[in-house]
Amino acid sequence: PLIPVASLTPTLGSGWGDRISIVHRPDRLDVERVFFVPREIQPTIRYRYALDGSETVNPVTTGRSGPPPRSTAAWDGSRLVITTRYPFENPADGRWLTHVVTQTLWLQPNAASPFEPSLVVETTRGGALGGPPSTSRTVYSKGYR
């Protein structure tokens, strides 16, 4: 599993949480995150992204939910860019709108032990309902057990 480098200031981070597991296959990227504690007997949340640019749907059932988010993933050089469109209901008039979140992933060299590269996930959230956009960066290092 990948574990983020410690941060004193909490942020929205990558959106995947502080402990994730990633499997990169030739045709897709699989991301698993632990959201629930074991005693809640809930499944691990899994995201699957096709790497050929086709759309993927990753429903997450955490209580009441609307339409599932839809994602596309494409390589930009050595960086993987995942664009996800999250539907949400406008509280003012009940219309369904879309909020766009872009996650850009890349490996950066690690200058300290264990000298393995770190995964950087830069996440940009578009401004919803006229709010300002925000960008955060989470750096994950390989966890050892």
Order of alpha helices (4+ residues) and beta strands (2+ residues): beta-beta-beta-beta-beta-beta-beta-beta-beta-beta
